[in-house]
Amino acid sequence: MVYELIISAVSSYLVGNSTLQYSITIGLYMCALGLGSFLSKFIRKNLFNWFANVEIGIGIIGGLSSLLLFLANLHLQSYALVMYLEIIIIGTFAGLEIPLLTRIIEEDRKDLRVTISSIFSFDYIGGLIGSIAFPMVLLPHLGYFATAALVGSLNLLAAVLIIFRYSARLRNAGFYRVVSVLLLCSMAIGMLFAENVGQTIENGLYRDNVILNQQTEYQKIVMTRHKDDTRLYLDGNCQFSSMDEYRYHEALVHIPMAYAQQREKVLLLGGGDGLAARELLKYPDTTVTLVDLDSAMTTLCQEHPQITALNEGALQSDRVTIINTDAYEYLESCTELYDLIIVDLPDPNNEALSKLYTNIFYRLCSSRLTDSGILNVQSTSPYYASKAFWCIHNTIQSEEMEVLPYHLQVPAFGDWGFNMASRTPLTQHHALPEDTRYLTEESLPALFMFGKDEMTEAGINQLTRPVLIQYYNEAARAWQ
């Protein structure tokens, strides 16, 4: 179970489209289990040797699974081939386990009823333990490499116990004892040095030097630096570059603030880096409620000197209230009304994020706005992901709101877009701040113009029919 979860999670992290990765892993693994069970009928003797071989094989391939996937992503053209081979090999070995173990126990106990019930009971209970331990304990505290090595060590430990306990029933028992112990020690050492290996691999995945690498309960946070350029990545996706982030955050904040009739109370969904909050604090009468799921993210951006230098200590301001919870859940339970809601969430590249781009989510946002309140949503690229952008636009519009799309060039991202919406007509009420680095009153009208190659038809992203993630993944594949 843990190996399945590792392969699925790593593939989602490196390739994207988590539904596809988990579906392929589960389906292929189940098929491989059947293949292993089928092949077990051809094993007629030396059952203990075969069982030891199976445990050693699973331990080696499983223990190295995440490392092999990262290396394949770095150095090979066909990542999927390595992924599929891992699933098939581990699944086939696992499919051999229960038939072999059943026959071994049956030779001694002669009670098939008790044998079968005992083996399957422990197998299913173990699956439950693994599926709970992986997201809640193993991944947050150990990461991908150490988790795989730990579970690989458990398989190798099982092999060692079998080999030493039943050496009289194994052929070449001395050879097996030496090999199994050496492999177990090697895997244990690999687990101890997994953090060093991970740092080396991460450096290969990113263009610049990795200066921070942190796995939280919810995501992988990586920060890189090259000369004066600091970049933050969440699950492999760039969130900002210090060289040009001001363009994005000025457009995200100051345009809706210029259109807002009232702007005392602002709800910021996402934006845990504090950069949008920095721009909002330029308005002396504005208070900000920042809702970000990951407390590790907001704590990092409150304390890390390179990030606090960028956000100017915004997250430590007494005008900013930080709430670490899910944005959807917050809107469901919230009773406050806001003059402006800014949705600064990561792109909808998985199902959990896609939920925060649905019509129901925007309906919740609308219900938390004052009568003249404004909603502003970062909406991916109208050029690189045109269908995704206009899907977000149409989805907001389906909730009976007037929507005004706009976009600008952000060098780190390319052409990037936003959708500003309100239940009342959208007109500019205030001038832009004077201390902007990019926006000017003269350039503002151009941001609301789109070329022909940025216009397309798209559907509405519903909670029961999430088409947005399909649009987004199609765009990602097209531009890879």
C-alpha positions in Angstrom: 0.0 0.0 0.0 2.8 2.5 0.9 4.6 1.7 -2.3 1.5 2.4 -4.3 1.0 5.7 -2.5 4.7 6.7 -3.0 4.6 6.0 -6.7 1.2 7.8 -7.2 2.3 10.8 -5.1 5.7 11.2 -6.7 4.2 10.9 -10.2 1.5 13.6 -9.3 4.3 15.8 -8.0 6.6 15.4 -11.0 4.1 15.0 -13.8 0.7 16.3 -12.5 -2.8 15.1 -13.1 -3.1 13.2 -9.8 -6.4 11.4 -10.7 -4.6 9.8 -13.7 -1.5 8.9 -11.7 -3.5 7.3 -8.9 -5.8 5.5 -11.3 -3.0 4.0 -13.3 -1.1 3.0 -10.2 -4.1 1.3 -8.6 -5.3 -0.4 -11.8 -1.9 -1.6 -12.9 -1.0 -2.8 -9.4 -4.1 -4.8 -9.1 -3.5 -6.4 -12.5 0.1 -7.2 -11.4 -1.2 -8.8 -8.2 -3.2 -11.1 -10.4 -0.2 -11.9 -12.5 1.8 -12.7 -9.5 -0.9 -15.0 -8.1 -1.1 -16.7 -11.5 2.7 -17.3 -11.7 2.8 -18.8 -8.2 1.2 -22.0 -9.5 4.4 -22.7 -11.4 6.5 -22.7 -8.2 6.5 -26.3 -7.0 9.4 -26.5 -4.6 11.9 -24.4 -2.5 9.0 -22.3 -1.2 11.1 -20.7 1.5 13.8 -19.6 -1.1 11.1 -18.2 -3.3 9.5 -16.3 -0.4 12.8 -14.9 0.6 13.5 -13.8 -3.0 10.1 -12.1 -3.1 10.7 -10.2 0.1 14.2 -9.1 -1.0 12.9 -8.1 -4.5 10.1 -6.0 -3.0 12.5 -4.5 -0.5 15.0 -3.4 -3.1 12.6 -2.1 -5.8 10.2 -0.6 -3.3 13.0 1.0 -1.3 14.5 2.6 -4.4 11.1 3.4 -6.0 11.0 7.2 -5.3 14.7 7.7 -6.1 14.3 5.8 -9.5 11.3 8.0 -10.4 13.1 11.2 -9.7 16.1 10.1 -11.6 13.9 9.0 -14.5 12.3 12.4 -14.6 15.7 14.1 -14.6 17.5 11.9 -17.1 15.1 9.8 -19.2 12.6 10.7 -21.9 10.1 8.0 -20.9 9.3 8.6 -17.2 6.1 6.6 -17.6 8.1 3.4 -18.6 10.0 3.5 -15.3 6.8 4.2 -13.3 4.9 1.3 -15.0 7.8 -1.2 -14.5 8.0 -0.3 -10.8 4.3 -0.9 -10.4 4.4 -4.2 -12.3 7.4 -5.6 -10.6 6.3 -4.7 -7.0 2.7 -5.8 -7.8 3.9 -9.2 -9.3 6.1 -9.9 -6.3 3.3 -8.9 -3.9 0.9 -11.2 -5.8 3.3 -14.1 -5.2 3.5 -13.4 -1.4 0.1 -14.6 -0.2 -0.1 -17.8 -2.3 3.5 -18.8 -1.3 2.8 -17.9 2.4 -0.4 -19.8 2.3 1.3 -23.0 1.0 4.1 -22.6 3.5 1.8 -22.4 6.5 -0.5 -25.1 5.1 2.4 -27.5 5.0 2.8 -27.2 8.8 -0.8 -26.5 10.0 -3.0 -28.5 7.6 -5.9 -26.1 8.3 -6.7 -24.1 5.2 -9.6 -22.3 6.9 -7.4 -20.8 9.7 -4.5 -20.1 7.3 -6.5 -18.1 4.8 -8.4 -16.1 7.3 -5.2 -15.2 9.3 -3.2 -14.2 6.2 -5.9 -12.0 4.6 -6.8 -10.4 8.0 -3.3 -9.3 8.6 -2.9 -8.2 4.9 -5.9 -6.0 5.0 -5.2 -4.5 8.4 -1.6 -3.8 7.2 -3.0 -2.0 4.2 -5.1 0.2 6.4 -2.1 1.0 8.6 0.0 1.9 5.6 -2.6 4.1 4.0 -3.1 6.1 7.2 0.6 6.3 8.1 1.8 7.5 4.7 0.0 10.9 4.6 -0.2 11.6 8.3 3.2 10.4 9.6 5.6 9.1 7.0 5.5 11.7 4.2 5.4 14.9 6.4 8.2 13.7 8.7 10.4 11.6 6.4 9.7 12.7 2.8 9.6 10.5 -0.3 13.1 9.0 -0.2 13.3 8.1 3.5 9.7 6.7 3.5 10.5 4.4 0.6 13.8 3.3 2.2 12.1 2.7 5.6 9.4 0.4 4.1 12.0 -1.3 1.9 14.0 -2.0 5.1 10.9 -3.6 6.6 10.6 -6.0 3.7 14.3 -6.8 3.9 14.0 -7.3 7.7 11.2 -9.8 7.0 13.5 -11.6 4.6 16.3 -11.6 7.2 14.0 -13.1 9.9 12.8 -15.8 7.6 16.2 -16.7 6.4 17.7 -16.9 9.9 14.7 -18.6 11.5 14.2 -21.2 8.8 17.7 -21.6 7.4 17.4 -25.3 7.7 14.7 -25.2 5.1 16.5 -23.0 2.6 18.9 -24.0 0.0 22.2 -22.0 0.1 21.2 -20.5 3.4 24.7 -19.1 4.1 24.6 -17.1 0.9 21.1 -15.8 1.7 22.1 -14.8 5.2 25.1 -12.7 4.0 23.2 -11.0 1.1 20.0 -10.2 3.1 22.0 -8.6 5.9 24.1 -6.6 3.6 21.0 -5.4 1.7 19.2 -4.5 4.9 22.2 -2.5 6.2 22.5 -0.7 2.9 18.9 0.2 2.8 19.0 1.4 6.4 22.1 3.6 5.6 20.2 4.9 2.6 17.3 5.9 4.9 19.7 7.8 7.2 21.2 9.7 4.2 17.9 10.2 2.4 17.9 14.0 3.2 21.3 14.4 1.5 20.1 12.4 -1.5 16.9 14.5 -1.7 18.9 17.7 -1.6 21.1 16.5 -4.5 18.0 15.4 -6.5 16.2 18.7 -5.8 19.1 20.6 -7.1 18.8 18.8 -10.3 15.1 19.5 -10.7 15.5 23.3 -10.3 17.5 25.7 -12.4 18.9 27.6 -9.4 20.5 26.6 -6.1 18.0 25.1 -3.6 18.3 27.0 -0.3 15.2 25.6 1.4 13.5 22.2 1.0 10.6 21.4 3.3 7.9 18.8 3.2 4.8 20.0 5.1 1.6 18.1 5.9 0.1 19.5 2.7 2.8 20.3 0.2 6.5 20.4 -0.8 8.0 23.9 -0.3 11.2 24.6 -2.2 13.0 27.9 -2.3 15.8 28.6 -4.8 18.2 31.5 -5.3 20.4 32.7 -8.2 22.2 36.0 -7.7 19.3 38.4 -6.9 16.5 36.1 -7.9 14.7 34.2 -5.2 12.0 31.8 -6.2 9.4 29.8 -4.2 7.9 26.6 -5.5 5.0 24.6 -4.1 4.8 21.0 -5.3 7.2 21.9 -8.1 5.1 24.9 -9.4 6.7 28.3 -9.2 4.8 30.7 -7.0 6.9 33.8 -7.5 10.2 35.2 -8.6 11.6 38.1 -6.6 12.6 39.8 -9.8 9.1 40.4 -11.1 6.6 39.3 -8.5 5.6 43.0 -8.0 3.9 42.9 -11.4 1.7 40.0 -10.5 0.8 41.3 -7.0 0.2 44.9 -8.1 -2.3 43.7 -10.7 -3.9 41.2 -8.3 -4.4 43.9 -5.6 -4.4 47.4 -6.9 -6.8 47.0 -9.8 -9.7 45.6 -7.7 -8.9 48.1 -5.0 -9.2 50.9 -7.6 -12.7 49.5 -8.6 -13.9 48.9 -5.0 -16.4 51.4 -3.6 -15.4 50.4 0.0 -12.1 48.8 0.9 -11.8 48.6 4.6 -12.2 44.8 5.0 -10.4 42.4 2.7 -10.4 38.6 2.7 -7.3 37.1 1.1 -7.7 33.4 0.3 -4.2 31.9 -0.2 -1.4 34.3 -0.5 0.5 32.7 2.3 3.8 34.2 1.1 2.6 37.7 2.3 3.3 39.5 -1.0 -0.4 40.3 -1.7 -0.8 41.4 1.9 2.2 43.7 1.5 0.3 45.5 -1.3 -2.9 45.6 0.7 -1.2 47.3 3.6 -0.4 50.3 1.4 -3.9 51.3 2.1 -3.9 52.7 5.7 -7.6 52.0 6.5 -7.6 48.4 5.2 -7.5 45.3 7.4 -6.8 41.9 6.0 -8.0 38.4 6.9 -5.6 35.9 5.3 -6.8 32.3 5.0 -4.1 29.8 4.1 -4.4 26.1 4.7 -0.7 25.4 5.5 0.5 26.9 8.8 4.0 25.8 7.9 3.9 28.1 4.9 2.7 31.2 6.7 5.1 30.6 9.6 8.0 30.3 7.1 7.0 33.5 5.4 6.7 35.3 8.7 10.2 34.2 9.8 12.5 33.5 6.8 14.7 36.6 6.3 14.7 36.4 2.5 10.9 36.2 2.3 10.2 38.8 5.0 12.5 41.1 3.1 10.2 40.7 0.1 6.9 40.9 1.9 8.2 43.7 4.2 7.0 41.9 7.3 3.4 42.1 6.2 2.4 38.9 7.9 3.6 40.3 11.3 1.3 43.4 10.9 -1.4 43.9 13.5 -3.7 44.7 10.5 -3.3 41.2 9.2 -5.2 38.2 10.8 -3.9 34.8 9.7 -6.3 31.8 9.8 -4.8 28.4 8.9 -7.7 26.5 7.5 -9.2 25.4 4.1 -10.6 28.3 2.1 -13.8 26.4 1.2 -14.5 25.5 4.8 -13.8 29.0 6.0 -16.4 30.5 3.5 -18.9 27.9 4.6 -18.6 28.9 8.3 -17.8 32.6 7.9 -20.4 35.2 8.9 -18.4 38.3 8.0 -19.0 40.4 4.9 -16.0 41.8 3.0 -15.5 44.7 0.7 -13.1 42.7 -1.4 -12.2 39.0 -1.7 -9.0 38.2 -3.4 -8.5 34.5 -4.4 -4.7 34.0 -4.7 -4.6 30.2 -4.8 -2.2 27.9 -6.8 -3.3 26.8 -10.3 -6.0 24.1 -10.5 -3.6 21.3 -11.3 -5.3 18.7 -8.9 -8.7 17.9 -7.7 -8.4 19.5 -4.3 -7.5 22.9 -5.9 -10.0 22.5 -8.7 -12.7 22.5 -6.1 -11.7 26.0 -5.2 -12.5 27.1 -8.8 -16.0 25.7 -9.0 -19.3 27.5 -9.3 -20.2 26.6 -5.7 -17.0 28.1 -4.4 -17.7 31.4 -6.2 -21.2 31.3 -4.9 -19.8 31.1 -1.4 -17.5 34.0 -2.2 -20.4 36.0 -3.5 -22.4 35.4 -0.3 -19.5 36.8 1.7 -19.3 40.1 -0.2 -21.1 43.4 0.7 -23.6 44.6 -1.8 -21.0 46.5 -3.8 -18.1 44.1 -2.9 -15.6 42.8 -5.5 -14.2 39.3 -6.1 -10.8 39.0 -7.8 -9.4 35.6 -8.9 -6.0 34.7 -10.2 -7.0 32.7 -13.3 -3.8 31.2 -14.9 -2.7 32.2 -18.4 -5.1 33.3 -21.1 -2.4 32.5 -23.7 -0.8 29.2 -22.4 -4.0 27.9 -20.8 -6.8 29.7 -22.7 -9.6 27.3 -22.0 -8.7 27.1 -18.3 -8.8 30.9 -18.1 -12.1 31.4 -19.8 -13.6 28.4 -17.9 -12.8 30.3 -14.7 -14.4 33.4 -16.2 -17.5 31.6 -17.3 -17.8 29.8 -14.0 -17.8 33.1 -12.0 -20.2 34.6 -14.6 -22.6 31.7 -14.1 -23.2 32.9 -10.5 -24.9 36.1 -11.8 -21.9 38.3 -11.4 -20.5 40.9 -13.8 -17.0 39.7 -14.7 -14.2 41.8 -16.1 -11.1 39.8 -17.2 -7.7 41.4 -17.5 -4.1 40.3 -18.0 -0.4 41.4 -18.1 3.0 40.0 -18.8 4.9 38.6 -15.8 8.3 37.4 -17.1 8.6 34.4 -14.8 5.1 33.2 -15.9 4.4 34.8 -19.2 1.0 36.2 -20.0 -1.0 36.0 -16.8 -4.7 36.7 -16.2 -7.3 37.6 -13.6 -11.1 37.8 -13.4 -12.6 40.6 -11.4 -16.3 40.3 -10.6 -19.1 42.0 -8.7 -22.9 41.9 -8.4 -23.0 45.6 -9.3 -21.5 47.3 -12.4 -17.7 47.5 -12.3 -16.4 51.0 -12.7 -13.2 52.6 -11.4 -13.7 54.6 -8.2 -10.1 55.4 -7.1 -6.8 56.2 -8.6 -3.9 53.7 -8.5 -1.4 54.2 -5.7 1.6 56.4 -6.7 4.2 54.0 -5.4 3.6 51.2 -7.9 6.5 49.8 -9.8 4.5 48.7 -12.9 0.9 49.9 -13.0 0.1 53.3 -14.3 -3.3 55.0 -15.0 -2.2 55.3 -18.7 -1.4 51.6 -19.1 -4.5 50.4 -17.3 -6.9 50.2 -20.2 -4.6 48.0 -22.2 -4.7 45.3 -19.5 -8.4 44.7 -20.3 -7.8 43.9 -24.0 -7.3 40.4 -25.4 -6.0 39.2 -28.7 -7.8 36.7 -30.9 -5.4 33.9 -30.0 -6.3 34.4 -26.3 -10.1 34.0 -26.8 -11.8 30.6 -26.8 -15.0 28.8 -25.8 -15.0 26.9 -22.5 -17.4 25.2 -20.2 -18.4 25.9 -16.6 -16.4 24.2 -13.8 -19.0 22.5 -11.6 -18.5 20.6 -8.3 -20.1 17.5 -9.9 -18.4 18.0 -13.3 -14.9 19.4 -12.8 -13.9 20.2 -16.4 -11.3 22.8 -15.4 -8.7 20.3 -14.4 -9.0 18.7 -17.8 -8.5 22.0 -19.6 -5.5 22.8 -17.4 -3.8 19.4 -17.9 -4.3 19.6 -21.6 -2.6 23.0 -21.7 0.2 21.7 -19.5 0.8 18.7 -21.8 0.8 21.0 -24.9 3.4 23.3 -23.5 5.8 20.7 -21.9 
